[in-house]
Amino acid sequence: MRRAAQFIGLALVLSMTVLTSTNAAIAQDAQPSVSTADALYCQERRLGYWFYCIDPEPEPRGEEAIQASTASAAEELDAITGELRELKAQAILYPTPANVTAYIRFQREQLDRASLFSDVWQRALWQDPALDYTLERPVGALAKRQWQDARAAERDVVMARLSERYGLFYFFAQTCGACEVMSPIVKSVAERWRITVRAISTDGGPSRHFPNYTVENGQRPRMGLEPGITPAVVLWDSETRRPIPIGYGVLSADELQDRIYLLTTREAGHDY
């Protein structure tokens, strides 16, 4: 009797263990996975974004956000230029009303942009004299005339003292047509400012404007001048004992005097 009771108890324990395992397995199978629940909750019911069915993309962090939101002005300008070229190409190759109109509209936008830039540029110059280059080299008719008169007066003061230190070498040729035009100009400038001129004939022929000429004997190579080009005017500095080439070909009297003035008085870049 006792053994029968033990057997019945053991059977009950085994049956309860099996039942517990079976229920756990059933419960595990019955519990929906996260993805299954999401599909049931979101897709079948069509709840949409605001019910957190679609995870929002994370916000960019730090430098990534700055790089994504800021493009350089040069890149933006390149993009505008590229779009303008593309629209122009389409309008030329495929001249439909739509293509031509799109190009004209976009081009007009850029013209408006350029006009605004020009207007702001001008206003900035008006308000800041340090930016206005025309104060140094005027372009208006009245201001330019006043600047030229002042420059001519300053040049004349320099030219009046020039003969104390400088003289002129003038290279000509009897067969040179340009020399017939340039010779009287050189002579008149030299006489006005009492500058000594040494006329040198490169072909041995005379000059009616410079009867006391000499024949060339290797002077041009020693001065570093281009051989065979006449007329040529060279200023000689008696203090430094060096030649200063003034120019080749025909020059007006004003241009000849301006070059002498600039090369003896002004440093390169002073007027600009």
Secondary structure, DSSP 8 states (H G I E B T S, - for coil): -HHHHHHHHHHHHHHHHHHHHHHHHHHHHHS--HHHHHIIIIITTT--GGGTSS-------HHHHHHHH---HHHHHHHHHHHHHHHHHHHHHS--HHHHHHHHHHHHHHHHHHHHHHHHHHHHHHH-GGG-GGGTS--SHHHHHHHHHHHHHHHHHHHHHHTTTEEEEEEE-TT-HHHHHHHHHHHHHHHHHT--EEEEESSS---SS-TT-EE-SSHHHHHT--TT--SEEEEEETTTTEEEEEEES---HHHHHHHHHHHHH--TTTT-
